[in-house]
């Protein structure tokens, strides 16, 4: 029984190290989302901080459409960050199931 607990503690420590490494990697990535066939692009970091917004000048003639495209591009980039985060965190936990509702990164 003691051996199992020690082994479990080692696995938990290794998983924590892997999670910290994955979080650091995520902080350094940049993901670009787009909308309107690339007329609007939004670049976010892994922490969902906006780095860049590019808007094709032809979109600016219709402010409502521009607003919708910016929102859609942001959502696209946000979804890409979520997918990348889930992939990296899944690899960091080595397939260990996490409790339902536990969101990564913490």
C-alpha distances in whole Angstrom, upper triangle without the diagonal:
4,5,5,6,9,10,11,13,14,15,17,19,20,21,23,25,26,27,29,30,31,33,35,36,37,39,41,42,45,46,49,50,54,56,60,59,58,61,58,55,53,50,47,44,41,41,44,46,50,51,54,56,59,62,64,68,69,66,67,71,69,66,65,64,62,60,59,58,57,54,53,53,50,48,48,47,45,43,43,41,39,38,38,35,33,33,32,29,28,28,26,23,23,23,21,22,23,24,27,30,28,31,31,32,30
4,5,5,6,9,10,11,12,14,15,17,18,20,21,23,24,26,27,29,30,32,33,35,36,38,40,41,44,45,49,50,53,56,59,59,58,61,58,55,52,49,46,43,40,40,43,45,48,50,53,55,58,61,64,67,68,66,67,70,68,66,64,64,62,60,59,58,56,54,53,53,50,48,48,47,44,43,43,40,38,38,37,35,33,33,32,29,28,28,26,23,23,24,21,23,23,24,28,30,28,31,30,31,29
4,5,5,6,8,10,11,12,14,15,16,18,20,21,22,24,26,27,28,30,32,33,34,36,38,39,43,44,47,48,52,54,58,57,56,59,57,53,51,48,45,42,38,39,42,44,47,49,52,54,57,59,62,66,67,64,66,69,67,65,64,62,61,59,58,57,55,53,52,51,49,47,47,45,43,42,41,39,37,37,35,33,32,31,30,27,26,25,24,21,21,22,19,22,23,24,28,30,28,30,29,30,29
4,5,5,6,9,10,10,12,14,15,16,18,20,21,22,24,26,27,28,30,31,32,34,36,37,41,41,45,46,49,52,55,55,54,56,54,51,48,46,43,40,36,36,39,42,45,46,49,52,54,57,60,63,64,62,63,66,64,62,61,60,58,56,55,54,52,50,49,48,46,44,44,43,40,39,38,36,34,34,33,31,29,29,27,25,23,23,21,19,18,19,16,18,19,21,24,27,25,27,27,27,27
4,5,5,6,9,10,10,12,14,15,16,18,20,21,23,24,25,27,29,30,31,33,35,36,39,40,44,45,48,51,54,54,53,56,53,50,47,44,41,38,35,35,38,40,43,45,48,50,53,56,59,62,63,61,62,65,63,61,59,58,57,55,53,53,51,49,48,47,45,43,43,42,39,38,38,35,33,33,32,30,28,28,27,24,23,23,21,18,19,19,16,18,18,19,23,25,23,25,25,26,24
4,5,5,6,9,10,11,12,14,15,17,18,20,21,23,24,26,27,29,30,32,34,35,39,40,43,45,48,51,55,54,53,55,53,49,47,44,41,38,34,34,37,40,43,44,47,50,53,55,58,62,63,61,62,65,63,61,60,59,57,55,54,53,51,49,49,48,45,44,43,42,39,38,38,35,33,33,32,29,28,28,26,24,23,23,20,18,18,20,17,19,20,21,25,27,24,26,25,26,25
4,5,5,6,9,10,11,12,14,15,16,18,20,21,22,24,26,27,28,30,32,33,37,38,41,42,46,49,52,52,50,53,51,47,45,42,39,36,32,33,36,38,42,43,46,48,51,54,56,60,61,59,60,63,62,59,58,57,55,53,52,51,49,47,47,45,43,42,41,39,37,36,35,33,31,31,30,27,26,25,24,21,21,20,18,15,15,17,14,17,18,20,24,26,23,25,24,24,24
4,5,5,6,9,10,10,12,14,15,16,18,20,21,22,24,26,26,28,31,31,35,36,39,40,44,46,50,49,48,51,48,45,42,40,37,34,30,30,33,36,39,41,44,46,49,51,54,57,59,56,57,61,59,57,55,54,53,51,49,48,47,44,44,43,41,39,39,37,35,34,33,31,29,28,27,25,23,23,22,19,18,18,16,13,14,15,12,14,15,16,20,22,20,22,21,22,21
4,5,5,6,9,10,10,12,14,15,17,18,20,21,23,24,25,27,29,31,34,35,39,40,44,46,50,50,48,51,48,45,42,39,36,33,29,29,32,35,38,39,42,45,48,51,54,57,58,56,57,60,58,56,55,54,52,50,49,48,46,44,44,43,40,39,39,37,34,34,33,31,29,29,28,25,24,24,22,19,19,19,16,14,15,17,14,16,16,17,21,23,20,22,20,21,20
4,5,5,6,9,10,11,12,14,15,17,18,20,21,23,24,26,28,29,33,34,38,39,43,46,49,49,47,50,47,44,41,38,35,32,28,29,32,34,37,38,41,44,47,50,53,56,58,55,56,60,58,56,55,54,52,50,49,48,46,44,43,42,40,39,38,36,34,33,32,30,28,28,26,24,23,23,21,18,18,17,14,13,14,16,14,17,17,19,23,24,21,23,21,21,20
4,5,5,6,9,10,10,12,14,15,16,18,20,21,22,24,26,27,30,31,35,36,40,43,46,46,44,47,44,41,39,36,33,30,26,27,30,32,35,36,39,42,44,47,50,53,55,52,54,57,55,53,52,51,49,47,46,45,43,41,41,39,37,36,35,33,31,30,29,27,25,25,24,21,20,20,18,15,15,14,11,10,10,12,10,13,14,16,20,22,19,20,18,18,18
4,5,5,6,9,10,10,12,14,15,16,18,20,21,22,25,26,29,30,34,35,39,41,45,45,43,46,43,40,37,34,31,28,24,24,28,30,33,35,38,40,43,46,49,52,53,51,52,55,54,51,50,49,47,45,44,43,41,39,39,38,35,34,34,32,29,29,28,26,24,24,23,20,19,19,17,14,14,14,11,9,11,13,10,12,12,14,18,19,16,17,16,16,15
4,5,5,6,9,10,11,12,14,15,17,19,20,21,23,25,28,30,34,35,39,42,45,45,43,46,43,40,37,34,30,27,24,24,27,29,33,34,37,40,42,45,48,52,53,51,52,55,54,52,51,50,48,46,45,44,42,40,39,38,36,34,34,32,30,30,29,26,25,25,23,20,20,20,17,15,16,15,12,11,13,15,13,16,15,17,21,22,18,19,17,16,16
4,5,5,6,9,10,11,12,14,15,17,18,20,22,23,27,28,32,33,37,40,44,43,41,44,41,38,35,32,29,26,23,23,27,29,32,33,36,38,41,44,47,50,52,49,51,54,53,51,50,48,47,45,44,43,40,39,38,37,34,33,33,31,29,28,27,24,23,23,21,19,18,18,15,13,14,12,9,9,10,13,12,15,15,18,21,22,19,19,17,16,17
4,5,5,6,9,10,10,12,14,15,16,18,20,21,24,26,29,31,34,37,41,40,39,41,39,35,33,30,27,24,20,21,24,26,29,30,33,36,39,41,44,47,49,47,48,51,50,48,46,45,44,42,41,39,37,36,35,34,31,30,30,28,26,25,24,21,20,20,18,15,15,15,12,10,11,10,6,6,8,10,9,12,12,15,18,18,15,15,13,13,13
4,5,5,6,9,10,10,12,14,15,17,19,20,24,25,29,30,34,37,41,40,39,41,38,35,32,29,25,22,19,19,22,24,28,29,32,35,38,40,43,47,48,46,47,50,49,47,45,44,43,41,40,39,36,35,35,33,30,30,29,27,25,25,24,21,20,20,18,15,16,16,13,11,12,12,8,8,11,13,12,14,13,15,18,18,15,15,12,11,11
4,5,5,6,9,10,11,12,14,16,17,19,23,24,28,30,34,37,41,40,38,41,38,34,31,28,25,22,19,19,23,24,28,28,31,34,37,40,43,46,48,46,47,50,49,47,46,45,43,41,40,39,37,35,35,33,31,30,30,27,25,26,24,21,21,21,18,16,17,16,13,11,13,12,8,10,12,15,14,17,16,19,21,21,18,17,14,13,14
4,5,5,6,9,10,11,12,14,16,17,20,22,26,27,31,34,38,37,35,38,35,32,29,26,23,20,17,18,21,23,26,27,30,32,35,38,41,44,46,43,45,48,47,45,44,43,41,39,38,37,35,33,33,31,29,28,27,25,23,23,21,19,18,18,15,13,13,13,9,8,10,8,5,7,9,12,12,15,14,18,20,20,17,16,13,12,13
4,5,5,6,9,10,10,12,14,16,19,20,24,25,29,32,36,35,34,36,33,30,27,24,21,18,14,15,18,20,23,24,27,30,33,36,39,42,44,41,42,46,44,42,41,40,38,36,35,34,32,30,30,28,26,25,25,22,20,20,19,16,15,16,14,11,11,12,8,6,9,9,5,7,10,12,12,14,12,15,18,17,14,12,9,8,10
4,5,5,6,9,10,11,13,15,18,20,24,26,30,33,36,36,34,36,33,30,27,23,20,17,14,14,18,19,22,23,26,29,32,35,38,41,43,41,42,45,44,42,41,40,38,36,36,35,32,31,31,29,26,26,26,23,21,22,20,17,17,18,15,12,14,14,11,10,13,12,9,11,14,16,16,17,16,18,20,20,16,14,11,9,10
4,5,5,6,9,10,11,13,17,19,22,25,28,32,35,35,33,35,32,29,26,22,20,16,13,14,18,19,22,22,26,28,31,34,37,40,42,40,41,45,44,42,41,40,38,36,36,34,32,31,30,28,26,26,25,22,21,21,19,16,17,17,14,12,14,13,10,10,13,11,8,11,13,16,17,19,18,21,23,22,18,17,13,11,13
4,5,5,6,9,10,11,14,16,20,22,25,29,32,32,30,32,29,26,23,20,17,14,11,12,15,17,20,21,24,26,29,32,35,38,40,38,39,42,41,39,38,37,35,33,33,31,29,28,27,25,23,23,22,19,18,18,16,13,13,13,10,8,10,10,6,6,10,9,7,10,12,14,15,17,16,19,20,20,16,14,10,9,12
4,5,5,6,9,10,13,15,19,21,24,28,31,31,29,31,28,25,22,18,15,12,9,9,13,14,18,18,22,24,27,30,33,36,38,36,37,40,39,37,36,35,33,31,31,29,27,26,26,24,21,21,21,18,16,17,15,12,12,14,11,8,11,12,8,8,12,12,9,12,15,17,17,18,16,19,20,19,15,13,9,7,9
4,5,5,7,9,13,15,19,21,25,28,32,32,29,31,28,25,22,18,15,12,9,10,14,15,18,18,21,24,27,30,33,36,38,36,37,41,40,38,37,36,34,32,32,30,28,27,27,25,22,23,22,19,18,19,17,14,15,16,13,11,14,14,11,11,15,14,12,15,17,20,20,21,20,23,24,22,19,16,13,10,13
4,5,5,7,10,13,17,19,23,26,30,29,27,29,26,23,20,17,14,11,8,10,13,15,17,17,20,23,25,28,31,34,36,35,36,39,38,37,36,35,32,31,31,29,26,26,26,23,21,21,20,17,16,17,15,12,14,14,10,10,13,12,9,10,14,12,11,15,16,19,20,21,20,23,24,23,20,17,14,12,15
4,5,5,8,10,14,16,20,23,27,27,24,26,24,20,17,14,11,8,5,7,10,12,14,15,17,20,23,26,29,32,34,32,33,36,35,33,33,31,29,28,27,26,23,22,22,20,18,18,17,14,13,14,12,8,10,11,8,7,10,10,8,9,13,13,12,15,17,18,20,20,19,22,22,21,18,15,11,9,13
4,6,8,11,14,17,21,24,27,27,25,27,23,20,17,13,10,6,5,6,9,10,12,12,16,19,22,25,28,31,33,31,32,35,35,32,32,31,29,27,27,26,23,22,22,20,17,18,18,14,14,15,14,10,12,14,11,10,13,14,12,13,16,16,15,18,20,22,23,23,22,24,24,22,20,16,13,11,13
4,7,10,13,17,20,24,27,27,24,26,23,19,16,13,10,7,6,9,11,11,13,12,15,18,21,24,27,30,32,31,31,35,35,33,33,31,29,28,28,26,23,23,23,20,18,19,19,15,15,17,14,11,14,15,12,12,15,15,13,15,18,17,16,20,21,23,25,26,24,27,27,26,23,20,16,14,17
4,7,10,13,17,20,24,23,20,23,20,16,14,10,8,6,5,9,10,11,12,11,13,16,18,22,24,28,30,28,29,33,32,31,31,29,26,26,25,23,21,21,20,17,16,17,15,12,12,14,11,9,12,12,9,10,14,13,12,14,17,16,16,20,21,23,24,25,24,27,27,25,23,19,16,14,18
4,7,10,13,17,20,20,17,19,16,12,10,6,6,4,6,9,9,9,9,8,10,13,15,18,21,24,26,24,25,29,29,27,27,25,23,22,22,20,17,18,17,14,13,14,13,9,11,13,10,8,12,13,10,12,15,15,14,17,19,19,20,23,24,25,27,27,26,28,28,26,24,21,18,16,20
4,7,10,14,17,17,14,16,14,10,8,5,5,6,7,10,9,10,10,10,10,12,14,16,19,22,24,22,24,27,26,25,25,23,20,20,19,17,15,15,14,11,10,11,9,6,8,10,7,7,10,11,9,11,14,14,14,17,19,19,20,23,24,25,27,27,26,28,27,25,24,20,18,17,20
4,7,10,14,13,10,13,10,7,5,4,6,9,11,13,11,12,10,10,9,9,10,13,15,19,20,18,20,24,23,22,22,20,17,17,17,14,12,13,12,8,8,10,8,5,9,10,8,9,12,13,12,14,17,17,18,20,22,23,24,26,27,28,30,30,29,31,29,27,26,23,21,20,23
4,7,11,11,9,11,8,6,5,6,8,11,13,14,12,13,11,12,10,10,11,12,14,18,19,17,19,22,21,20,19,17,15,15,13,11,10,10,8,5,6,7,5,4,8,9,7,9,12,13,13,15,17,18,19,21,23,24,25,27,28,28,30,30,29,30,29,26,26,22,21,21,24
4,7,7,5,7,6,4,6,9,11,15,16,18,15,16,13,14,12,10,9,10,11,15,15,13,16,19,18,17,17,14,12,13,12,8,8,10,7,4,8,9,6,7,11,11,11,13,15,16,16,19,21,21,23,25,26,27,29,31,32,31,34,33,32,33,31,29,29,26,24,24,27
4,5,5,6,5,7,9,12,14,18,19,21,17,18,16,17,14,12,11,10,11,14,14,11,14,16,15,15,14,11,10,11,9,6,7,9,6,5,9,9,8,10,13,13,13,16,18,18,19,22,23,24,25,27,28,30,32,33,34,34,36,35,34,35,33,30,31,27,27,27,30
4,5,5,6,9,12,15,18,21,23,24,21,22,19,20,17,14,12,10,10,13,11,9,13,14,13,14,13,9,9,11,9,6,9,11,9,8,12,13,11,14,16,17,17,20,21,21,23,25,26,27,29,31,32,33,35,37,38,37,39,38,37,38,36,34,34,31,30,31,33
4,6,8,9,13,15,18,22,23,25,22,23,20,20,17,15,13,11,11,14,13,12,15,17,16,17,17,13,13,15,13,10,12,14,11,10,14,15,12,14,17,17,17,20,22,21,22,25,26,26,28,31,31,32,34,36,37,36,39,38,37,39,37,35,35,32,31,31,34
4,5,6,10,12,16,19,21,23,20,20,17,17,14,11,9,9,8,12,12,11,14,17,16,17,17,14,12,14,13,10,11,13,11,9,12,14,12,12,16,16,16,18,21,20,21,24,25,25,27,29,30,31,33,35,36,36,38,38,37,38,36,34,34,31,30,30,33
4,7,10,13,17,20,23,24,21,21,17,17,14,11,8,6,5,9,8,7,10,13,13,13,14,11,9,12,12,8,9,12,11,9,13,15,13,14,17,18,18,20,23,23,24,26,28,28,30,32,33,34,36,38,39,39,41,40,39,41,38,36,36,33,32,31,34
4,7,10,13,17,20,21,17,17,14,14,11,7,6,5,6,10,10,8,10,14,13,13,13,11,8,10,10,6,6,9,9,6,9,12,11,11,14,16,16,18,20,21,21,23,25,26,27,29,31,32,33,35,37,37,39,38,37,38,36,33,33,30,29,28,31
4,7,10,14,16,17,14,14,11,11,8,6,5,7,9,12,14,12,14,17,17,16,16,14,11,12,12,9,7,10,9,6,8,11,9,9,12,14,13,14,17,18,18,20,23,23,24,26,28,29,30,32,34,34,36,35,34,35,34,31,31,27,26,25,28
4,7,10,13,14,11,10,7,8,6,5,7,9,12,15,17,15,16,19,18,17,17,15,13,12,13,10,7,9,9,6,6,9,8,7,9,12,11,12,15,16,16,18,20,21,22,24,26,27,28,30,32,32,33,33,31,33,31,29,28,24,23,22,25
4,7,10,11,9,8,6,5,5,6,9,12,15,18,20,18,19,23,22,21,21,19,16,16,16,14,11,12,12,9,8,11,10,7,9,12,11,10,14,15,14,16,19,19,19,21,24,24,25,27,29,30,31,31,30,31,30,28,27,23,21,20,23
4,7,8,5,5,5,6,7,9,12,15,18,21,23,21,22,25,25,23,23,21,18,17,18,16,13,13,13,10,8,10,10,6,7,11,9,8,11,13,12,13,16,17,17,18,21,22,22,25,27,27,29,28,27,28,27,25,23,19,17,16,19
4,5,5,5,7,7,10,12,15,19,22,25,27,25,25,29,28,26,26,25,22,21,21,19,16,16,17,14,12,13,13,9,9,12,10,8,11,13,11,11,15,16,15,16,19,20,19,22,24,25,26,26,25,27,26,24,22,18,16,14,17
4,5,7,10,11,13,16,19,22,25,28,30,27,28,32,31,29,28,27,25,23,23,21,19,18,18,15,13,14,13,10,9,11,9,6,8,10,8,8,11,12,11,12,15,16,16,18,21,21,23,23,21,23,23,21,18,15,12,10,13
4,6,9,11,14,16,19,22,26,28,30,28,28,32,31,28,28,27,25,23,23,22,19,18,18,16,13,14,15,11,9,12,12,8,10,13,11,9,13,15,13,14,17,18,17,19,22,23,24,23,21,23,22,20,17,14,12,10,12
4,6,9,11,13,16,19,22,25,27,24,25,28,27,24,24,23,21,19,19,18,15,14,15,13,9,10,12,8,7,10,10,7,9,12,12,11,14,16,15,16,19,20,20,22,25,25,26,25,23,24,23,20,19,15,13,12,14
4,6,9,12,15,18,21,24,26,24,24,27,26,24,24,23,20,19,19,18,15,14,16,14,11,13,14,11,10,13,13,11,13,16,15,14,17,19,18,19,22,23,23,25,27,28,29,28,26,27,27,24,22,18,17,15,17
4,6,8,11,14,18,20,22,20,20,24,23,21,21,20,17,16,17,15,12,12,14,11,9,12,13,10,10,14,13,12,14,17,16,16,20,21,21,22,25,26,25,28,30,31,32,31,29,30,29,26,25,21,20,18,20
4,7,10,14,17,19,22,20,20,24,24,22,23,22,18,18,19,17,14,15,16,13,11,14,15,11,12,16,15,13,17,19,17,18,21,22,21,23,26,26,26,29,31,32,33,33,31,33,32,29,28,24,22,20,22
4,7,10,13,16,18,17,17,21,21,19,20,19,15,15,17,14,11,13,15,11,10,14,14,11,13,16,15,15,18,20,19,20,23,24,24,25,28,29,29,32,33,34,36,35,34,35,34,31,30,26,25,23,26
4,7,10,12,15,13,13,17,17,15,17,15,12,12,14,11,8,11,12,9,9,13,13,11,13,16,16,16,19,21,20,22,24,25,26,27,30,31,31,34,35,36,37,37,35,36,35,32,31,28,26,25,27
4,7,9,12,11,11,15,16,15,16,14,11,12,14,11,9,12,13,10,11,15,14,13,16,18,18,18,21,23,22,24,27,27,28,30,32,33,34,36,38,38,40,39,38,39,38,35,34,31,29,28,31
4,6,8,7,8,11,12,11,13,11,8,10,12,9,8,12,12,10,12,15,15,15,18,20,20,21,23,25,25,27,29,30,30,32,34,35,36,39,40,40,42,41,40,41,39,37,36,33,31,31,33
4,5,6,7,10,12,12,14,12,9,12,14,11,11,15,15,13,15,18,17,17,20,22,22,23,26,27,27,29,31,32,33,35,37,38,39,41,42,43,45,44,43,44,42,39,39,36,34,34,36
4,5,5,8,10,11,14,12,10,13,15,13,13,17,17,16,18,21,21,21,24,25,25,27,29,30,31,33,35,36,36,38,40,41,42,45,46,46,48,47,46,47,45,42,42,39,38,37,39
4,6,6,8,11,13,11,9,13,14,12,14,17,17,16,19,21,21,22,25,26,26,28,30,31,32,34,36,36,38,40,41,42,44,46,47,47,49,48,47,48,46,43,43,40,39,38,41
4,6,6,8,9,7,6,9,10,9,10,13,14,13,16,18,18,19,22,23,24,25,28,29,29,31,33,34,35,37,39,40,41,43,45,44,46,45,44,45,42,40,40,36,36,36,38
4,5,6,9,8,6,9,12,11,11,14,15,15,17,20,20,21,23,25,26,27,29,31,31,33,35,36,37,39,41,42,43,45,47,46,48,47,45,46,44,41,41,38,37,36,39
4,6,9,9,8,11,13,13,14,17,18,18,20,22,23,24,26,28,29,30,32,33,34,36,38,39,40,42,44,45,46,48,50,49,51,50,48,49,46,43,44,40,40,40,42
4,6,5,6,9,10,11,12,14,15,16,18,20,21,23,24,26,27,29,30,32,33,35,36,38,39,40,42,44,45,46,48,47,49,47,46,46,44,41,41,38,38,38,40
4,5,5,6,9,10,10,12,14,15,16,18,20,21,22,24,26,27,29,30,32,33,35,36,37,39,40,42,43,45,47,46,47,46,44,44,41,38,39,36,36,36,37
4,5,5,6,9,10,11,12,14,16,17,18,20,21,23,25,26,27,29,30,32,33,35,36,37,39,41,42,43,45,44,45,44,42,42,39,36,37,34,34,34,36
4,5,5,6,9,10,10,12,14,15,16,18,20,21,22,24,26,27,29,30,31,33,35,36,37,39,40,42,43,42,44,42,41,41,38,36,37,33,33,34,36
4,5,5,6,9,10,10,12,14,15,16,18,20,21,23,24,26,27,28,30,32,33,34,36,38,39,40,42,41,43,42,40,40,38,35,36,32,32,32,34
4,6,5,6,9,10,11,12,14,16,16,18,20,21,23,24,26,27,29,30,32,33,34,36,37,39,41,40,41,40,38,38,35,32,33,30,30,30,31
4,6,5,6,9,10,11,12,14,15,16,18,20,21,23,24,26,27,29,30,31,33,35,36,37,39,38,39,38,36,36,33,31,31,28,29,29,31
4,5,5,6,8,10,10,12,14,15,16,18,20,21,23,24,26,27,29,30,31,33,34,36,37,37,38,37,36,36,34,31,32,28,28,28,30
4,5,5,6,9,10,11,12,14,15,17,18,20,21,22,24,26,27,28,30,32,33,34,36,36,37,36,34,35,33,30,30,26,26,26,28
4,6,5,6,9,10,10,12,14,15,16,18,20,21,22,24,26,26,28,30,31,32,34,34,35,33,32,32,29,27,27,24,24,24,26
4,5,5,6,9,10,10,12,14,15,17,18,20,21,23,24,25,27,29,30,31,33,32,34,32,31,31,29,26,27,24,23,24,26
4,5,5,6,9,10,11,12,14,15,17,18,20,21,23,24,26,27,29,30,32,31,33,32,31,32,29,27,27,23,23,23,25
4,5,5,6,9,10,11,12,14,15,16,18,20,21,22,24,26,27,28,30,30,31,30,28,29,27,24,24,21,20,20,22
4,5,5,6,9,10,10,12,14,15,16,18,20,21,22,24,25,27,28,28,29,27,26,27,24,22,22,19,18,19,21
4,5,5,6,9,10,11,12,14,15,17,19,20,21,23,24,26,27,27,28,27,26,27,25,23,23,20,19,19,22
4,5,5,6,9,10,11,12,14,15,16,18,20,21,22,24,26,26,27,26,25,27,25,23,22,19,17,17,20
4,5,5,6,9,10,10,12,14,15,16,18,20,21,22,24,24,25,24,22,24,22,19,19,15,14,14,17
4,5,5,6,9,10,10,12,14,15,16,18,20,21,23,22,23,22,21,22,20,18,18,15,14,15,18
4,5,5,6,8,10,11,12,14,15,17,18,20,21,21,23,22,21,23,22,20,19,16,14,15,18
4,5,5,6,8,10,10,12,14,15,16,18,20,20,21,21,20,22,21,19,17,14,12,12,15
4,5,5,6,9,10,10,12,14,15,16,18,18,19,18,17,18,17,15,14,11,9,10,13
4,5,5,6,9,10,10,12,14,15,17,16,18,17,17,19,18,16,16,13,11,12,16
4,5,5,6,8,10,11,12,14,15,16,18,18,17,20,19,18,17,14,11,11,15
4,5,5,6,8,10,10,12,14,14,16,16,15,17,17,15,13,10,7,8,11
4,6,5,6,8,10,10,12,12,13,13,12,15,14,13,12,9,7,9,12
4,6,5,6,9,10,11,11,13,14,14,17,17,17,15,13,10,11,15
4,5,5,6,9,10,11,13,14,14,17,18,18,15,13,10,10,13
4,5,5,6,9,9,10,11,11,14,15,14,12,10,7,7,10
4,5,5,6,6,8,9,10,13,14,15,12,11,9,11,13
4,6,5,7,9,11,12,16,17,18,16,15,12,13,15
4,5,8,9,11,12,15,17,18,15,14,11,11,13
4,5,5,8,8,12,14,15,13,13,11,11,13
4,6,9,11,14,17,18,16,16,14,15,17
4,6,9,12,14,16,14,15,14,15,17
4,6,10,12,15,13,14,13,15,16
4,7,9,11,10,12,12,14,15
4,6,8,7,9,10,12,12
4,6,6,9,11,13,13
4,6,8,11,14,14
4,6,10,12,11
4,7,9,8
4,6,6
3,5
4
